[in-house]
Amino acid sequence: MAKKKRKESEKKKRKLILVIFLFVFSLIILSSATYAWFSANKNAIIDSIDINVATVNGIQISADAISWDNELTIEELQNASQTYRSALNQFPLTLYGVSTDGSVSNGTLNMYYGLVHENIDGDFFITSRQEHEINCVGDDECLGHHYVAFDIFILATIPSDLVITSNSKVFNREWIDTGGQNAARLAFVYEGTVGETASVSAAQNQLTGTKAIIWEPNYDVHTDGGVRNANKFYGLTIPKTGAPLLPYVGINQEFSEEVPFGETKNSKYFTAVNPDITTTVGYNQNQELMRVPAGVSKIRIYLWLEGEDVDFENKAADGRLTLDLELAMSN
């Protein structure tokens, strides 16, 4: 009887060891996988953001259409609501993946947050929720808001063709490159122009934008995870550097119908996105942005991590994203 009990005890131990082994093995497999967020990744985030906006060639810039200079810091943009009461300057400390097809409604970019679902068979699906920006700074105030949005005002004495200079870039300040900047996107929405002598409130309350100009920086470089994602989900074979511009789709509406991950590019809820401006790392030519009339022009700027980008995956987490934006007059 004692011998039988020992055998049963050893058998239970072997089963327990096997269960532990399989559990550890599963953790290893899961921790080594990389996915774009539409492929079940919820963890790729940016935890710190730096933004600097400057102008050259005689253009003046302001965060409130009151105080004018040639440079704006993120602190000035964050504090603009003190003198710009209707400001919707949104600055969460943490960026999560969102998506847009670039459409604009009521002067603001239509932005959507993807929600991941897993069924009992282990299949993954996505639904989306539309987000509307608010005036906030920090993760507590910006709870549930996952991208950056802010207004700038441009004072031009003559009609001007604005360009993004080659000094502008989106990059990671950390010594370890996590690749988050490769999934970054910017959009510019022209909201209107008033005369130089118009009231401050008239300048601040402009909200007539109907089109977003989308800029995709750093399109020619990818992380190891991005290379794998391009092959797995798009059927594309790409290099880490010197890569071509990749096609992608953006969410075009809020939806509760579950869409399988592999079907997003064929879904009615997604639209092909064709950025207006695309630049490589270290580009050296100014990029045409928009023409503004003489007077005070309001431009709304967005910065986000595009969840449908192949480089938006687990290892993009914990980066320190920096935007240096310099605008100039080309005429």
BAKE-882908 format. One record per residue (C-alpha): residue in three letters; residue number from 0; x, y, z. Coordinates in nm, 2 decimals. Layout:
<rs>
r r ALA&k NUM&xx X&yy Y&zz Z
...
</rs>
This chain:
<rs>
r r MET&k 0&xx 0.00&yy 0.00&zz 0.00
r r ALA&k 1&xx 0.28&yy 0.24&zz 0.09
r r LYS&k 2&xx 0.45&yy 0.16&zz -0.24
r r LYS&k 3&xx 0.13&yy 0.24&zz -0.43
r r LYS&k 4&xx 0.10&yy 0.57&zz -0.25
r r ARG&k 5&xx 0.46&yy 0.66&zz -0.34
r r LYS&k 6&xx 0.39&yy 0.59&zz -0.71
r r GLU&k 7&xx 0.07&yy 0.80&zz -0.70
r r SER&k 8&xx 0.26&yy 1.08&zz -0.53
r r GLU&k 9&xx 0.54&yy 1.07&zz -0.79
r r LYS&k 10&xx 0.29&yy 1.07&zz -1.06
r r LYS&k 11&xx 0.12&yy 1.38&zz -0.92
r r LYS&k 12&xx 0.46&yy 1.55&zz -0.90
r r ARG&k 13&xx 0.54&yy 1.47&zz -1.26
r r LYS&k 14&xx 0.21&yy 1.62&zz -1.37
r r LEU&k 15&xx 0.27&yy 1.93&zz -1.16
r r ILE&k 16&xx 0.62&yy 1.97&zz -1.31
r r LEU&k 17&xx 0.47&yy 1.93&zz -1.66
r r VAL&k 18&xx 0.20&yy 2.19&zz -1.58
r r ILE&k 19&xx 0.46&yy 2.44&zz -1.45
r r PHE&k 20&xx 0.68&yy 2.38&zz -1.75
r r LEU&k 21&xx 0.39&yy 2.44&zz -1.99
r r PHE&k 22&xx 0.29&yy 2.76&zz -1.81
r r VAL&k 23&xx 0.65&yy 2.90&zz -1.81
r r PHE&k 24&xx 0.68&yy 2.80&zz -2.18
r r SER&k 25&xx 0.36&yy 2.98&zz -2.26
r r LEU&k 26&xx 0.49&yy 3.30&zz -2.08
r r ILE&k 27&xx 0.81&yy 3.28&zz -2.28
r r ILE&k 28&xx 0.62&yy 3.25&zz -2.61
r r LEU&k 29&xx 0.39&yy 3.54&zz -2.52
r r SER&k 30&xx 0.66&yy 3.77&zz -2.40
r r SER&k 31&xx 0.86&yy 3.72&zz -2.72
r r ALA&k 32&xx 0.57&yy 3.79&zz -2.95
r r THR&k 33&xx 0.53&yy 4.13&zz -3.11
r r TYR&k 34&xx 0.21&yy 4.26&zz -3.26
r r ALA&k 35&xx 0.07&yy 4.58&zz -3.41
r r TRP&k 36&xx -0.21&yy 4.68&zz -3.17
r r PHE&k 37&xx -0.48&yy 4.56&zz -3.41
r r SER&k 38&xx -0.31&yy 4.22&zz -3.36
r r ALA&k 39&xx -0.37&yy 4.21&zz -2.98
r r ASN&k 40&xx -0.11&yy 4.43&zz -2.84
r r LYS&k 41&xx -0.22&yy 4.66&zz -2.56
r r ASN&k 42&xx 0.12&yy 4.75&zz -2.41
r r ALA&k 43&xx 0.30&yy 4.97&zz -2.66
r r ILE&k 44&xx 0.31&yy 5.32&zz -2.51
r r ILE&k 45&xx 0.52&yy 5.63&zz -2.49
r r ASP&k 46&xx 0.57&yy 5.75&zz -2.14
r r SER&k 47&xx 0.72&yy 6.10&zz -2.20
r r ILE&k 48&xx 0.67&yy 6.36&zz -2.46
r r ASP&k 49&xx 0.87&yy 6.67&zz -2.55
r r ILE&k 50&xx 0.74&yy 6.93&zz -2.80
r r ASN&k 51&xx 0.90&yy 7.24&zz -2.94
r r VAL&k 52&xx 0.75&yy 7.46&zz -3.21
r r ALA&k 53&xx 0.95&yy 7.74&zz -3.38
r r THR&k 54&xx 0.92&yy 7.97&zz -3.68
r r VAL&k 55&xx 1.18&yy 8.14&zz -3.90
r r ASN&k 56&xx 1.19&yy 8.39&zz -4.18
r r GLY&k 57&xx 0.99&yy 8.66&zz -4.00
r r ILE&k 58&xx 0.68&yy 8.46&zz -3.91
r r GLN&k 59&xx 0.55&yy 8.50&zz -3.55
r r ILE&k 60&xx 0.39&yy 8.23&zz -3.35
r r SER&k 61&xx 0.16&yy 8.22&zz -3.04
r r ALA&k 62&xx -0.02&yy 7.98&zz -2.82
r r ASP&k 63&xx -0.31&yy 8.22&zz -2.75
r r ALA&k 64&xx -0.30&yy 8.49&zz -3.03
r r ILE&k 65&xx -0.20&yy 8.74&zz -2.76
r r SER&k 66&xx 0.18&yy 8.69&zz -2.69
r r TRP&k 67&xx 0.39&yy 8.65&zz -3.00
r r ASP&k 68&xx 0.74&yy 8.51&zz -3.04
r r ASN&k 69&xx 0.94&yy 8.28&zz -3.27
r r GLU&k 70&xx 0.93&yy 7.97&zz -3.04
r r LEU&k 71&xx 0.68&yy 7.78&zz -2.83
r r THR&k 72&xx 0.76&yy 7.53&zz -2.56
r r ILE&k 73&xx 0.54&yy 7.25&zz -2.44
r r GLU&k 74&xx 0.49&yy 7.44&zz -2.11
r r GLU&k 75&xx 0.35&yy 7.74&zz -2.30
r r LEU&k 76&xx 0.11&yy 7.53&zz -2.49
r r GLN&k 77&xx 0.00&yy 7.34&zz -2.18
r r ASN&k 78&xx -0.07&yy 7.67&zz -2.00
r r ALA&k 79&xx -0.24&yy 7.84&zz -2.29
r r SER&k 80&xx -0.59&yy 7.80&zz -2.14
r r GLN&k 81&xx -0.51&yy 8.06&zz -1.89
r r THR&k 82&xx -0.55&yy 8.33&zz -2.16
r r TYR&k 83&xx -0.72&yy 8.11&zz -2.43
r r ARG&k 84&xx -1.04&yy 8.00&zz -2.25
r r SER&k 85&xx -1.18&yy 7.78&zz -2.53
r r ALA&k 86&xx -0.85&yy 7.59&zz -2.58
r r LEU&k 87&xx -0.86&yy 7.22&zz -2.63
r r ASN&k 88&xx -0.49&yy 7.15&zz -2.58
r r GLN&k 89&xx -0.46&yy 6.79&zz -2.48
r r PHE&k 90&xx -0.13&yy 6.66&zz -2.34
r r PRO&k 91&xx -0.14&yy 6.32&zz -2.19
r r LEU&k 92&xx 0.19&yy 6.20&zz -2.06
r r THR&k 93&xx 0.12&yy 5.85&zz -2.20
r r LEU&k 94&xx 0.04&yy 5.79&zz -2.57
r r TYR&k 95&xx -0.15&yy 5.47&zz -2.67
r r GLY&k 96&xx -0.22&yy 5.35&zz -3.02
r r VAL&k 97&xx -0.51&yy 5.53&zz -3.19
r r SER&k 98&xx -0.61&yy 5.55&zz -3.55
r r THR&k 99&xx -0.77&yy 5.78&zz -3.80
r r ASP&k 100&xx -0.86&yy 5.79&zz -4.17
r r GLY&k 101&xx -0.78&yy 6.16&zz -4.17
r r SER&k 102&xx -1.14&yy 6.29&zz -4.19
r r VAL&k 103&xx -1.23&yy 6.61&zz -4.00
r r SER&k 104&xx -1.56&yy 6.70&zz -3.84
r r ASN&k 105&xx -1.65&yy 7.03&zz -3.68
r r GLY&k 106&xx -1.28&yy 7.14&zz -3.72
r r THR&k 107&xx -1.13&yy 6.84&zz -3.53
r r LEU&k 108&xx -0.97&yy 6.52&zz -3.65
r r ASN&k 109&xx -1.18&yy 6.21&zz -3.62
r r MET&k 110&xx -0.97&yy 5.99&zz -3.39
r r TYR&k 111&xx -1.05&yy 5.63&zz -3.27
r r TYR&k 112&xx -0.92&yy 5.41&zz -3.00
r r GLY&k 113&xx -0.91&yy 5.04&zz -3.08
r r LEU&k 114&xx -1.05&yy 4.79&zz -2.82
r r VAL&k 115&xx -0.91&yy 4.43&zz -2.83
r r HIS&k 116&xx -1.13&yy 4.13&zz -2.76
r r GLU&k 117&xx -1.04&yy 3.76&zz -2.74
r r ASN&k 118&xx -1.30&yy 3.48&zz -2.78
r r ILE&k 119&xx -1.29&yy 3.14&zz -2.61
r r ASP&k 120&xx -1.10&yy 2.99&zz -2.91
r r GLY&k 121&xx -0.82&yy 3.24&zz -2.87
r r ASP&k 122&xx -0.92&yy 3.45&zz -3.18
r r PHE&k 123&xx -0.88&yy 3.82&zz -3.15
r r PHE&k 124&xx -1.11&yy 4.09&zz -3.27
r r ILE&k 125&xx -1.12&yy 4.47&zz -3.26
r r THR&k 126&xx -1.39&yy 4.73&zz -3.20
r r SER&k 127&xx -1.34&yy 5.10&zz -3.18
r r ARG&k 128&xx -1.44&yy 5.40&zz -2.97
r r GLN&k 129&xx -1.42&yy 5.76&zz -3.10
r r GLU&k 130&xx -1.23&yy 6.01&zz -2.88
r r HIS&k 131&xx -1.29&yy 6.38&zz -2.86
r r GLU&k 132&xx -1.00&yy 6.59&zz -2.72
r r ILE&k 133&xx -1.04&yy 6.80&zz -2.41
r r ASN&k 134&xx -0.82&yy 7.06&zz -2.24
r r CYS&k 135&xx -0.59&yy 6.86&zz -2.01
r r VAL&k 136&xx -0.24&yy 6.80&zz -1.90
r r GLY&k 137&xx -0.11&yy 6.47&zz -1.75
r r ASP&k 138&xx -0.26&yy 6.12&zz -1.74
r r ASP&k 139&xx -0.50&yy 6.19&zz -1.45
r r GLU&k 140&xx -0.66&yy 6.49&zz -1.62
r r CYS&k 141&xx -0.65&yy 6.32&zz -1.96
r r LEU&k 142&xx -0.78&yy 5.99&zz -1.85
r r GLY&k 143&xx -0.92&yy 5.80&zz -2.15
r r HIS&k 144&xx -0.75&yy 6.03&zz -2.40
r r HIS&k 145&xx -0.46&yy 5.89&zz -2.58
r r TYR&k 146&xx -0.31&yy 6.14&zz -2.82
r r VAL&k 147&xx -0.17&yy 6.50&zz -2.83
r r ALA&k 148&xx -0.37&yy 6.79&zz -2.98
r r PHE&k 149&xx -0.30&yy 7.17&zz -2.96
r r ASP&k 150&xx -0.35&yy 7.50&zz -3.14
r r ILE&k 151&xx -0.10&yy 7.74&zz -3.26
r r PHE&k 152&xx -0.15&yy 8.09&zz -3.41
r r ILE&k 153&xx 0.06&yy 8.22&zz -3.70
r r LEU&k 154&xx 0.09&yy 8.60&zz -3.77
r r ALA&k 155&xx 0.19&yy 8.67&zz -4.13
r r THR&k 156&xx 0.20&yy 9.02&zz -4.28
r r ILE&k 157&xx 0.16&yy 8.89&zz -4.63
r r PRO&k 158&xx 0.00&yy 8.57&zz -4.78
r r SER&k 159&xx 0.25&yy 8.30&zz -4.71
r r ASP&k 160&xx 0.33&yy 7.95&zz -4.82
r r LEU&k 161&xx 0.42&yy 7.76&zz -4.50
r r VAL&k 162&xx 0.68&yy 7.48&zz -4.51
r r ILE&k 163&xx 0.80&yy 7.23&zz -4.25
r r THR&k 164&xx 1.17&yy 7.28&zz -4.25
r r SER&k 165&xx 1.43&yy 7.00&zz -4.25
r r ASN&k 166&xx 1.51&yy 7.08&zz -3.89
r r SER&k 167&xx 1.18&yy 6.93&zz -3.80
r r LYS&k 168&xx 1.18&yy 6.57&zz -3.67
r r VAL&k 169&xx 1.02&yy 6.31&zz -3.45
r r PHE&k 170&xx 1.27&yy 6.10&zz -3.25
r r ASN&k 171&xx 1.34&yy 5.91&zz -2.94
r r ARG&k 172&xx 1.57&yy 6.07&zz -2.69
r r GLU&k 173&xx 1.64&yy 5.75&zz -2.51
r r TRP&k 174&xx 1.98&yy 5.59&zz -2.58
r r ILE&k 175&xx 1.80&yy 5.26&zz -2.65
r r ASP&k 176&xx 1.59&yy 5.31&zz -2.96
r r THR&k 177&xx 1.25&yy 5.15&zz -2.90
r r GLY&k 178&xx 1.12&yy 5.25&zz -3.24
r r GLY&k 179&xx 0.81&yy 5.44&zz -3.12
r r GLN&k 180&xx 0.89&yy 5.74&zz -3.35
r r ASN&k 181&xx 0.84&yy 5.51&zz -3.65
r r ALA&k 182&xx 0.47&yy 5.48&zz -3.57
r r ALA&k 183&xx 0.43&yy 5.85&zz -3.51
r r ARG&k 184&xx 0.20&yy 6.07&zz -3.72
r r LEU&k 185&xx 0.12&yy 6.44&zz -3.73
r r ALA&k 186&xx -0.18&yy 6.62&zz -3.87
r r PHE&k 187&xx -0.24&yy 6.99&zz -3.94
r r VAL&k 188&xx -0.59&yy 7.13&zz -3.96
r r TYR&k 189&xx -0.62&yy 7.49&zz -4.09
r r GLU&k 190&xx -0.90&yy 7.65&zz -3.89
r r GLY&k 191&xx -0.92&yy 8.00&zz -4.06
r r THR&k 192&xx -0.76&yy 8.35&zz -4.07
r r VAL&k 193&xx -0.88&yy 8.68&zz -3.93
r r GLY&k 194&xx -0.73&yy 9.02&zz -3.99
r r GLU&k 195&xx -0.44&yy 9.14&zz -3.78
r r THR&k 196&xx -0.66&yy 9.40&zz -3.61
r r ALA&k 197&xx -0.94&yy 9.15&zz -3.53
r r SER&k 198&xx -1.03&yy 9.08&zz -3.17
r r VAL&k 199&xx -0.84&yy 8.81&zz -2.98
r r SER&k 200&xx -1.16&yy 8.61&zz -2.93
r r ALA&k 201&xx -1.23&yy 8.61&zz -3.31
r r ALA&k 202&xx -0.88&yy 8.47&zz -3.36
r r GLN&k 203&xx -0.92&yy 8.21&zz -3.09
r r ASN&k 204&xx -1.27&yy 8.09&zz -3.18
r r GLN&k 205&xx -1.19&yy 7.99&zz -3.54
r r LEU&k 206&xx -1.30&yy 7.64&zz -3.60
r r THR&k 207&xx -1.38&yy 7.60&zz -3.97
r r GLY&k 208&xx -1.13&yy 7.33&zz -4.07
r r THR&k 209&xx -1.24&yy 7.06&zz -4.31
r r LYS&k 210&xx -0.92&yy 6.89&zz -4.41
r r ALA&k 211&xx -0.62&yy 6.73&zz -4.23
r r ILE&k 212&xx -0.28&yy 6.74&zz -4.38
r r ILE&k 213&xx -0.11&yy 6.42&zz -4.25
r r TRP&k 214&xx 0.27&yy 6.39&zz -4.21
r r GLU&k 215&xx 0.43&yy 6.05&zz -4.18
r r PRO&k 216&xx 0.79&yy 6.09&zz -4.06
r r ASN&k 217&xx 1.06&yy 5.82&zz -4.05
r r TYR&k 218&xx 0.88&yy 5.59&zz -4.29
r r ASP&k 219&xx 1.20&yy 5.43&zz -4.42
r r VAL&k 220&xx 1.31&yy 5.26&zz -4.09
r r HIS&k 221&xx 1.16&yy 4.98&zz -3.89
r r THR&k 222&xx 1.22&yy 4.78&zz -3.58
r r ASP&k 223&xx 1.27&yy 4.40&zz -3.59
r r GLY&k 224&xx 0.92&yy 4.37&zz -3.47
r r GLY&k 225&xx 0.80&yy 4.60&zz -3.74
r r VAL&k 226&xx 0.97&yy 4.39&zz -4.00
r r ARG&k 227&xx 0.79&yy 4.08&zz -3.86
r r ASN&k 228&xx 0.46&yy 4.25&zz -3.85
r r ALA&k 229&xx 0.48&yy 4.37&zz -4.21
r r ASN&k 230&xx 0.54&yy 4.01&zz -4.32
r r LYS&k 231&xx 0.28&yy 3.85&zz -4.09
r r PHE&k 232&xx -0.01&yy 4.09&zz -4.13
r r TYR&k 233&xx 0.05&yy 4.26&zz -4.46
r r GLY&k 234&xx 0.25&yy 3.99&zz -4.65
r r LEU&k 235&xx 0.53&yy 4.24&zz -4.71
r r THR&k 236&xx 0.90&yy 4.17&zz -4.69
r r ILE&k 237&xx 1.08&yy 4.49&zz -4.59
r r PRO&k 238&xx 1.43&yy 4.59&zz -4.46
r r LYS&k 239&xx 1.50&yy 4.76&zz -4.14
r r THR&k 240&xx 1.65&yy 5.06&zz -4.31
r r GLY&k 241&xx 1.60&yy 5.21&zz -4.66
r r ALA&k 242&xx 1.24&yy 5.07&zz -4.67
r r PRO&k 243&xx 0.98&yy 5.19&zz -4.91
r r LEU&k 244&xx 0.66&yy 5.38&zz -4.80
r r LEU&k 245&xx 0.42&yy 5.12&zz -4.67
r r PRO&k 246&xx 0.04&yy 5.13&zz -4.73
r r TYR&k 247&xx -0.19&yy 5.12&zz -4.43
r r VAL&k 248&xx -0.55&yy 5.17&zz -4.34
r r GLY&k 249&xx -0.70&yy 5.39&zz -4.07
r r ILE&k 250&xx -1.03&yy 5.36&zz -3.87
r r ASN&k 251&xx -1.30&yy 5.57&zz -4.03
r r GLN&k 252&xx -1.58&yy 5.54&zz -3.77
r r GLU&k 253&xx -1.67&yy 5.41&zz -3.43
r r PHE&k 254&xx -1.80&yy 5.05&zz -3.44
r r SER&k 255&xx -1.91&yy 4.78&zz -3.20
r r GLU&k 256&xx -1.91&yy 4.49&zz -3.46
r r GLU&k 257&xx -1.61&yy 4.27&zz -3.39
r r VAL&k 258&xx -1.37&yy 4.27&zz -3.68
r r PRO&k 259&xx -1.11&yy 3.99&zz -3.70
r r PHE&k 260&xx -0.76&yy 4.12&zz -3.69
r r GLY&k 261&xx -0.67&yy 3.97&zz -4.03
r r GLU&k 262&xx -0.96&yy 4.14&zz -4.19
r r THR&k 263&xx -0.91&yy 4.51&zz -4.11
r r LYS&k 264&xx -0.78&yy 4.60&zz -4.45
r r ASN&k 265&xx -1.10&yy 4.46&zz -4.61
r r SER&k 266&xx -1.34&yy 4.60&zz -4.35
r r LYS&k 267&xx -1.58&yy 4.89&zz -4.42
r r TYR&k 268&xx -1.47&yy 5.04&zz -4.09
r r PHE&k 269&xx -1.12&yy 5.10&zz -4.23
r r THR&k 270&xx -1.00&yy 5.33&zz -4.51
r r ALA&k 271&xx -0.67&yy 5.34&zz -4.70
r r VAL&k 272&xx -0.46&yy 5.64&zz -4.58
r r ASN&k 273&xx -0.24&yy 5.84&zz -4.81
r r PRO&k 274&xx -0.03&yy 6.08&zz -4.61
r r ASP&k 275&xx 0.02&yy 6.42&zz -4.77
r r ILE&k 276&xx 0.38&yy 6.45&zz -4.65
r r THR&k 277&xx 0.62&yy 6.16&zz -4.60
r r THR&k 278&xx 0.98&yy 6.20&zz -4.49
r r THR&k 279&xx 1.28&yy 5.97&zz -4.43
r r VAL&k 280&xx 1.51&yy 5.98&zz -4.13
r r GLY&k 281&xx 1.75&yy 6.27&zz -4.18
r r TYR&k 282&xx 1.56&yy 6.42&zz -4.48
r r ASN&k 283&xx 1.71&yy 6.75&zz -4.60
r r GLN&k 284&xx 1.44&yy 6.93&zz -4.80
r r ASN&k 285&xx 1.17&yy 7.15&zz -4.67
r r GLN&k 286&xx 0.82&yy 7.01&zz -4.70
r r GLU&k 287&xx 0.53&yy 7.22&zz -4.83
r r LEU&k 288&xx 0.25&yy 7.25&zz -4.57
r r MET&k 289&xx -0.02&yy 7.50&zz -4.66
r r ARG&k 290&xx -0.08&yy 7.86&zz -4.78
r r VAL&k 291&xx -0.22&yy 8.11&zz -4.52
r r PRO&k 292&xx -0.36&yy 8.46&zz -4.59
r r ALA&k 293&xx -0.22&yy 8.77&zz -4.43
r r GLY&k 294&xx -0.34&yy 8.80&zz -4.08
r r VAL&k 295&xx -0.37&yy 8.57&zz -3.78
r r SER&k 296&xx -0.42&yy 8.21&zz -3.88
r r LYS&k 297&xx -0.52&yy 7.93&zz -3.64
r r ILE&k 298&xx -0.38&yy 7.58&zz -3.70
r r ARG&k 299&xx -0.46&yy 7.27&zz -3.50
r r ILE&k 300&xx -0.18&yy 7.02&zz -3.47
r r TYR&k 301&xx -0.22&yy 6.65&zz -3.37
r r LEU&k 302&xx 0.05&yy 6.40&zz -3.27
r r TRP&k 303&xx -0.03&yy 6.04&zz -3.22
r r LEU&k 304&xx 0.09&yy 5.68&zz -3.25
r r GLU&k 305&xx -0.09&yy 5.51&zz -3.54
r r GLY&k 306&xx -0.21&yy 5.17&zz -3.42
r r GLU&k 307&xx -0.22&yy 5.04&zz -3.77
r r ASP&k 308&xx 0.15&yy 5.11&zz -3.83
r r VAL&k 309&xx 0.37&yy 4.79&zz -3.84
r r ASP&k 310&xx 0.61&yy 4.94&zz -3.59
r r PHE&k 311&xx 0.36&yy 5.00&zz -3.32
r r GLU&k 312&xx 0.43&yy 4.69&zz -3.11
r r ASN&k 313&xx 0.54&yy 4.58&zz -2.77
r r LYS&k 314&xx 0.90&yy 4.71&zz -2.79
r r ALA&k 315&xx 0.78&yy 5.06&zz -2.87
r r ALA&k 316&xx 0.69&yy 5.10&zz -2.51
r r ASP&k 317&xx 0.87&yy 5.32&zz -2.26
r r GLY&k 318&xx 1.03&yy 5.56&zz -2.51
r r ARG&k 319&xx 1.06&yy 5.93&zz -2.48
r r LEU&k 320&xx 0.91&yy 6.09&zz -2.79
r r THR&k 321&xx 1.03&yy 6.43&zz -2.90
r r LEU&k 322&xx 0.88&yy 6.65&zz -3.16
r r ASP&k 323&xx 1.08&yy 6.94&zz -3.30
r r LEU&k 324&xx 0.86&yy 7.13&zz -3.54
r r GLU&k 325&xx 1.00&yy 7.43&zz -3.73
r r LEU&k 326&xx 0.78&yy 7.63&zz -3.97
r r ALA&k 327&xx 0.90&yy 7.88&zz -4.23
r r MET&k 328&xx 0.77&yy 8.10&zz -4.51
r r SER&k 329&xx 0.89&yy 7.98&zz -4.85
r r ASN&k 330&xx 0.79&yy 8.30&zz -5.04
</rs>
